[in-house]
Amino acid sequence: MCEKNNDNWISKNLKHAIAKSCNKEPYQITKDYLRTLREIDLSDKGIYDLTGIQYAINLNNLSLNKNEIVDANLLTALTRLSNLELSENRIEDISFLNSLKRLKSIGLDSNNISKVPNLENLRYLNFINISDNKISDLSFIENLDRKNVKVIASEQLILLDAISIGFGEDITFTTPIRWDKETDVLFDNIQITGKYDNIKTDKRPSLLYSISKIIVKNICSDCLIKAEFYHEVSF
């Protein structure tokens, strides 16, 4: 059966997005055609299945921002990529990055990422944006060349499991965010709802700046602790 009549190798969703972006008819999107591509912008095309993208092996620049992508592991085949944009998707696993050794720039902001692998083998990397994710451990930065790599990692949303304690008990809450093996990311602007006697911090009486420990005394109801965190290094 000829390729144009057998679309099992590529998702219909992706095929039509490529055709529209390249001003082609869907039947013109073949494996051979994908191999000719050097750059393509597939942003905001409603893409959720990347099946077929692995044939675009000569791509240098790929933008897939503002889609519905959960699984991006097929990108491991695109080893010539130097610029990759995946912002505003639903990606959780980014282990595929280790196969893309020519990457210079990576956009991964606004996804569902909670863990970043060791990226030290990305020797050409000079920029990565992982803002607006769920990353609590930023120690991967230790393995990057900090003089040459700019990392943007703001607006991480960290939701912790509920803690069960008895009526009238105290609780001590410490920062779960790690910058590296030796550095915690401190809390700012602490807000606590519920019934309790009082709050102590290691910066008492401040609840606003550079706090590493919160002690809530004599808790008498469900409580919700909300805090911001901030850590900055020079580039």
C-alpha positions as CSV (number, residue, x, y, z in Angstrom):
1,M,0.0,0.0,0.0
2,C,1.5,3.4,-0.9
3,E,2.3,5.9,1.8
4,K,-0.3,8.5,0.8
5,N,-3.1,5.9,1.4
6,N,-1.7,4.7,4.7
7,D,-1.7,7.4,7.4
8,N,-0.9,5.0,10.3
9,W,2.6,6.5,10.5
10,I,1.4,10.0,11.4
11,S,-1.5,11.3,13.5
12,K,-4.2,13.0,11.5
13,N,-4.0,15.9,14.0
14,L,-0.3,16.5,13.3
15,K,-0.6,16.0,9.6
16,H,-3.2,18.6,9.1
17,A,-1.3,21.1,11.4
18,I,1.9,20.6,9.3
19,A,0.0,20.9,6.0
20,K,-1.6,24.2,7.2
21,S,1.7,25.6,8.4
22,C,3.5,24.7,5.2
23,N,0.8,25.7,2.8
24,K,0.4,22.2,1.6
25,E,-2.4,19.7,1.0
26,P,-2.5,16.9,3.6
27,Y,-1.7,14.3,1.0
28,Q,1.6,16.1,0.3
29,I,2.8,15.5,3.9
30,T,4.9,12.4,3.5
31,K,7.9,11.0,5.3
32,D,10.2,12.3,2.6
33,Y,8.7,15.7,2.8
34,L,9.2,15.9,6.6
35,R,12.9,15.0,6.1
36,T,13.2,18.2,4.0
37,L,12.1,20.5,6.8
38,R,14.6,22.6,8.7
39,E,12.2,24.9,10.6
40,I,8.5,24.8,11.4
41,D,6.2,26.7,13.7
42,L,3.3,24.5,14.9
43,S,2.1,26.7,17.7
44,D,-1.5,26.9,18.7
45,K,-2.7,24.1,16.4
46,G,-4.5,21.9,18.9
47,I,-1.9,19.2,18.6
48,Y,-2.1,16.4,21.1
49,D,-0.4,13.5,19.3
50,L,3.1,13.8,18.0
51,T,3.1,10.5,16.1
52,G,5.0,11.1,12.9
53,I,7.2,14.0,14.1
54,Q,10.1,11.6,14.4
55,Y,10.5,11.6,10.6
56,A,11.4,15.3,10.6
57,I,15.0,14.4,11.5
58,N,16.6,17.5,9.9
59,L,14.7,20.1,11.9
60,N,16.8,22.7,13.5
61,N,14.1,24.9,14.9
62,L,10.7,23.6,16.2
63,S,7.9,25.5,17.9
64,L,5.0,23.6,19.5
65,N,3.8,26.2,21.9
66,K,0.2,26.4,23.0
67,N,-0.9,22.9,22.2
68,E,-2.3,19.9,24.2
69,I,0.8,17.8,24.2
70,V,1.3,15.4,27.2
71,D,3.9,13.0,25.7
72,A,6.8,14.5,23.9
73,N,9.2,11.5,23.9
74,L,9.1,11.1,20.1
75,L,11.2,14.3,19.9
76,T,14.2,12.1,20.9
77,A,14.6,11.4,17.1
78,L,15.2,15.0,16.3
79,T,18.8,15.1,17.2
80,R,19.6,18.1,15.0
81,L,17.4,20.5,17.0
82,S,19.0,23.6,18.3
83,N,15.9,25.6,19.3
84,L,12.8,23.9,20.8
85,E,9.7,25.7,22.1
86,L,7.1,23.6,24.1
87,S,5.6,26.3,26.3
88,E,1.9,26.1,27.4
89,N,1.4,22.3,27.0
90,R,0.7,19.6,29.5
91,I,4.1,17.9,29.5
92,E,5.3,16.1,32.6
93,D,8.3,14.0,31.5
94,I,11.2,15.8,29.9
95,S,13.8,13.1,30.0
96,F,13.8,13.2,26.2
97,L,16.0,16.3,26.4
98,N,19.1,14.3,27.0
99,S,18.9,12.9,23.5
100,L,18.9,16.4,22.0
101,K,22.6,17.2,22.5
102,R,22.7,20.1,20.0
103,L,20.0,22.2,21.9
104,K,20.9,25.8,22.5
105,S,17.5,27.1,23.6
106,I,14.6,25.4,25.3
107,G,11.2,26.8,26.2
108,L,9.2,24.7,28.7
109,D,7.3,27.2,30.7
110,S,3.6,26.6,31.6
111,N,3.6,22.8,31.7
112,N,3.2,20.1,34.4
113,I,6.9,19.4,35.0
114,S,7.9,18.4,38.5
115,K,11.3,17.0,37.8
116,V,14.2,18.2,35.6
117,P,16.8,15.6,34.6
118,N,20.6,16.2,34.7
119,L,21.3,18.3,31.6
120,E,25.0,18.4,31.7
121,N,25.4,16.6,28.4
122,L,23.7,19.6,26.6
123,R,27.0,21.3,26.0
124,Y,25.6,24.0,23.6
125,L,22.8,25.0,25.9
126,N,22.6,28.7,26.6
127,F,19.0,29.3,27.6
128,I,16.2,27.3,29.3
129,N,12.8,28.6,30.6
130,I,11.0,26.3,33.0
131,S,8.8,28.9,34.7
132,D,5.3,28.2,35.8
133,N,5.7,24.4,36.5
134,K,5.7,22.3,39.7
135,I,9.5,21.9,40.2
136,S,10.6,21.8,43.9
137,D,14.2,20.6,43.3
138,L,16.3,23.0,41.1
139,S,19.6,21.3,41.9
140,F,20.0,20.3,38.2
141,I,21.3,23.9,37.7
142,E,24.5,22.9,39.6
143,N,25.4,20.7,36.6
144,L,25.1,23.5,34.0
145,D,27.7,26.0,33.1
146,R,26.3,29.0,35.0
147,K,28.4,31.5,33.1
148,N,27.0,30.5,29.8
149,V,23.4,29.2,30.6
150,K,20.6,31.5,31.5
151,V,17.9,29.7,33.5
152,I,14.4,31.2,34.1
153,A,12.5,29.2,36.8
154,S,10.0,31.6,38.3
155,E,6.4,30.9,39.4
156,Q,6.7,27.2,40.5
157,L,3.4,25.9,42.0
158,I,4.2,23.3,44.7
159,L,1.2,21.5,46.2
160,L,2.1,19.4,49.2
161,D,0.2,16.4,50.6
162,A,-2.1,17.2,53.5
163,I,-0.7,16.7,57.0
164,S,-2.9,15.1,59.7
165,I,-2.5,16.3,63.3
166,G,-4.5,16.2,66.5
167,F,-6.7,18.9,67.9
168,G,-4.7,21.5,69.8
169,E,-1.3,20.3,68.5
170,D,1.4,22.4,67.0
171,I,3.0,21.9,63.6
172,T,6.4,23.0,62.3
173,F,6.6,23.6,58.6
174,T,9.9,24.0,56.8
175,T,10.6,24.9,53.2
176,P,10.4,22.0,50.8
177,I,12.1,23.9,47.9
178,R,15.8,23.2,47.2
179,W,18.1,25.4,45.1
180,D,21.0,23.0,45.4
181,K,22.3,20.5,48.0
182,E,23.3,23.2,50.4
183,T,20.7,26.0,49.8
184,D,17.0,26.1,50.6
185,V,14.7,28.5,48.9
186,L,13.1,30.7,51.6
187,F,9.5,31.6,52.1
188,D,8.0,35.1,51.6
189,N,4.5,36.5,52.3
190,I,3.2,33.6,54.4
191,Q,-0.6,33.4,54.7
192,I,-2.4,31.0,57.0
193,T,-6.2,30.4,57.3
194,G,-8.0,28.5,60.0
195,K,-8.2,28.5,63.9
196,Y,-4.9,28.6,65.9
197,D,-3.4,30.5,68.7
198,N,-0.3,32.1,67.1
199,I,2.5,31.7,64.6
200,K,6.2,31.8,65.1
201,T,8.9,31.9,62.5
202,D,12.7,31.9,62.5
203,K,12.3,35.6,61.6
204,R,9.7,36.4,64.2
205,P,7.6,38.5,64.1
206,S,7.9,38.8,60.3
207,L,5.8,36.7,58.0
208,L,7.1,38.5,54.9
209,Y,10.7,37.8,54.1
210,S,13.4,35.1,54.0
211,I,11.6,32.6,56.3
212,S,12.8,28.9,56.5
213,K,10.6,27.7,59.4
214,I,6.9,28.3,60.4
215,I,5.5,27.1,63.7
216,V,1.7,27.1,64.1
217,K,0.6,26.8,67.7
218,N,-2.5,25.1,69.1
219,I,-4.3,24.3,65.8
220,C,-8.1,23.9,66.4
221,S,-9.4,23.5,62.8
222,D,-8.3,22.7,59.3
223,C,-5.6,25.2,58.2
224,L,-4.2,26.1,54.9
225,I,-0.7,27.5,54.6
226,K,0.2,29.5,51.5
227,A,3.6,31.0,50.9
228,E,5.6,32.5,48.0
229,F,9.2,31.7,47.5
230,Y,12.0,33.6,45.9
231,H,15.6,33.0,45.0
232,E,17.8,35.0,42.6
233,V,21.3,34.6,41.3
234,S,23.2,36.9,39.0
235,F,23.8,35.9,35.3
